[in-house]
Amino acid sequence: MTYKAMKVEIDSDGIALVTIDLPGQSMNVWNADLMADFAAFVEDFAKNDKITGAVITSGKPSGFLAGADLRMLGSGAVGVGKDASPKQQFEAAFNLNRMLRMLETSGKPAKALEKGEAYAKPVAAAVNGLALGGGLELVLACHYRVVADNPKIQLGVPEVQVGLLPGGGGTQRLPRLAGLQNAAMMATQGKPIDPKTALGYGIVQEVVPAGEVVAKAKAWVKANPKAVQPWDKKGFKFPGGGGAMDPRSVQFFMAANAMAQRETNHNYPAVQYILSCLYEGSIVPFDTAIRIESKYFVKLLTSPQTRNMIRTLFINKQAAEKGEQRPKGVEKAVLKKVGVLGAGMMGAGIAYVTAKGGAEVVLLDRDQAYAEKGKGYSVGLVEKAVSRGKLAKDKGDEMLARITPTTDYNALKDVDLIIEAVFEDPDVKADVIKKTEAVIGKDVIFASNTSTLPITGLAKHSERPEQFIGIHFFSPVDKMPLVEIIPGARSGDKALATALDYVAMIKKTPIVVKDTRGFYTNRVVPPYLNEAMLMVAEGIKPALIENAAKLLGMPVGPLALTDETSLELGLRIMNSTKKELGADYKPSGVEDLLETMVTKLGRKGRKSGGGFYEYPEGGKKHLWQGLSDYFPLAKDQPTADEAKERILYAQLVAAAQCYADGIVSDPQSADLGAIFGWGFAPWTGGPMSYIDTIGVDSFVRKAESLAQKYGARFAPPAKFREMAEKKETLYKAA
């Protein structure tokens, strides 16, 4: 038999070596070709007496199998059209479960296996790299599992991160091998484990040197001609307890459900459905349990939430990282050496991620001690990674050796790219641009890391504005995944291509945005934080504001985020905007609050000792009790839902305005920028996805209602009113 996605070789003992190797792809995934090939093999395996057993491995150096092709699932269907009936959708989704069940039973009835009247042919997995999602589920359906001894190999079921659950038996085989608690932790958190941990959980049976995985797997198959999975044997019991009557599992499910909803605030149905699969599956026969799993899988797959999450968090994220917005026909930039100007918090972080990406770094500051301190930031991060076993010491030393702190501009003469991260002052930046361009090569791209200053204005200080561009990082640079790329009015294709090549090198997610004050994220975040401060000024309880944001799915409350970004910075930006706009400046309503907090009370934010929160040494942060002395609490407080709505729409309207103004040219960038830039609730898929889901007309009506109640800042953009009238959707229009 000829296969497209794998190779099958049968040895003299009748053992089939199945090597999965999708042509033209860097990683194996369950796509249409592999599903068809594997189904055909399993059918033959079950019926062909010449095949006595099987070993399944991968032909890819990148890993074993990385799960389902999410591009295939992103449409909300599994091999059937969107108009398919629920029964058709279920049967299509059940295909993987059906196939893996046939693999582990050789097509024999479960009752015959349980009674010992029949046996399955032995199947072993020889795992030579990462096995995630449907990849791990294939491994679990094998009777014996051998994994290469490499701590970097990841084994896990990460489907929850895109709003799904394991749909190939993962919610049923995992708890039957590792126990309910370990299975729940893996499936609801989506975090992978390493081979040694998997061995401890009972998920795999052997961890051996990489070159021995196939031989060990074959040896087991040859020595065990009759195989039965533990759950197909009479009297099987869940390790650690299971079912509706076991006190241990009853206690587990009570605690797990409460903890899960506390962590997710009921925003992620996938977590609830995973726990339902674990519970319901533990009280019924295995063949019924996997049908229950597929039922919940289809419910999630056909939901708008999952479609949005897959589209934004996987498909669009990957497209952005692969250079979707890169100009065609421009040769890829080879960036061996990068000059970073300014060794403060941002420059130090940029130096770290650049060295980590493999390039040499010249870290320049006006004072050698400052430059050394900037490198010290990388030293601290590397030492922490080494101490935690996440980085080998020699690799860490190599990385640090790539960073050279200096005050000498001549050290920049042979760099391939400049990234400027000096103080946010046009005059300071102008001086640095002039000094740098005097020594660097004529073809070198100059990028400015500025959070608010327009690139076109800064490029006026450059003798080569076509090679000048903005690269806006977020703090802390080593943790924040988003980078905004900002072409100025005269930035050329080479500048844009080089900026995107650099972002790919440091493994961040880029969006390209229009050159305007604040760009995209810094035009949306201030209205969001301002709304929270306006609520404080109105006498709304700070705890209600913070909890409403967390219930919405924001990682931290807006008042805590304001403390992190600094109230003092907010006051400074407000004053500089006032100065620049003059009579055109429109008050935001938080001027008095910022003046009171910063100037009168000296509460400038976390780094200065406290703002809306207190930060006791050695203790947990808590809201400052003295806040109500200056901003008295109102007698009537809004409900949590009213507070959530106000916080949500402050962001939605601002993001919509940026899209309407062309600051972000497509909904994909707006969604990526929101989730990865300031932590907009990931369960929504982003603000544009959320607006599409509720309907543009519903968004417009609600925004207009809020504008009447709270002010014109909530008024929806005219473009969205027009879209509502035409019944358009953002993603269809894009």
C-alpha angles and dihedrals in degrees: 000000000000119000130193100202104032146024126234121200121179116204130207090273091057093250113145116218105206112197113189110210118155109206117239094011128106092213134034114243135167100264130154093275095050092044091053094044095047093047090053091048094049090050090052092042092055095048105031110092090193089069109075099176144335143236117202121204141147133256093204123097087207094069149291104280129327100206131254124350098255091200086066091050097041093085090063095248136093109221092317132088123264089251093060118124119255089254092053091047091050094048091049092049091047092058095093093047091047092050096047091046090054089049094056096041099036084228093297119143114261092232092055090051092048093051093046091243091122140020136206125236110259118260124187130187119222101197112195099167145002117336113192135168110334088008092063090041089059089051091050091052089060117090094228129029126201119182131189115254098247120125090208092065110106123213116183153109106248097167093115089069090070096038098267138107129225103282102186101069096289094129090052107038095041096060091042089057106030103023130253097282097052091042092050092048093051096044101040096043097036092215117146126230130214126246095262091052090047089052090052091050091052092243093121130029103208138028109194140161111292094248092057103051097097095042092049092047091049092048091055093048091050092049095047110049093165118056136179128174114240092245091055092058122094114261096020114168130190112253106252093013136294143188134061098291105043107103091217095056093041090055091045095053093047091053097038095053093049093046093046094053091045089056097042101033088221090292097117115060089182090072092051092046092049090055089046090053091050093048100041092039091054094061101046136058115280096252090055091044094059090049089053088051092052090049091058091041091058092047089057097040093054094047121103090230094061092043090053094047094049092047096049104029096042118011100037093035091054092046091052092048091049091057103261090163095043114122112254121242097026115126114244112260117242105214109190097149129029129189115217114195114206124028098213123117094296097040092047091052092047090050090052097050091043093053089044087054089059104259129120114248130212103200107198129190134158091250125046092218090056091048091051090048088053091056088046088068089063091045090056094049093047093048091050092050091048093048090052093050093245094116132033112240094235091052090049092050090050091052094049091048088062091065116082116186114207148150094211116105089198088071086072095062096103102035122127096211138015123214114188117204104163128136115313095254123115093219094051091047092047091055093049093047091053095047093046097048089053091068110024125090119274094246098047117121116231115211125188121208100210126150100201114004114100113247095221090060093049091046089063087075090056126088089212108042092167087066094047121097141154125250109183116196127190126229127284088033095196092057107032112087101199129087124182115215112205119190113200124222091273101031110131132220091260091057092051094044092048092049091052092045089053093050089050089051092055091043099239130139113253132202123185113225138181120267106254135123108292093005110219112316095039090053092055103037096058094056088048094050091040090055090056091049091048088053089053090049089051090055100255112152110263091219090056091051093049095044092047090056092049091048087053089057102258112146093230134008119267093245091053089048090050089054090051094050089041130248087229090060089049091053092047093050090047092052094046090049090050090051094048097045098038111176090006092064113117115206114239094204096244097086095101093045092052092046091050095046098042108027102029102032102024091228097144102158142280098313090053095052102270149350124168085347135050117229108202115194109257092002139090120275116252137180114278108256093207093066093091091057089069099028106034118212117255119239093232115054126193121244119258089253092053091050091047092050093051093049092046096049093046085066098036094053093046092048091046090052090053090052092046090050092049093244084130110028099203138030091241092064092044091054095044092047092050098049098039097032105050104359100259108186105288093205089071095057087234136305096291092048089049092051090050091049096053091036128256090253092055090048092051094048094049093045091051090049091052091046090057091049102040109015147278093298087083094052110123118239117264090242090062092048088054091048090050091053091050091044090235127160125217098232095043090051090048 
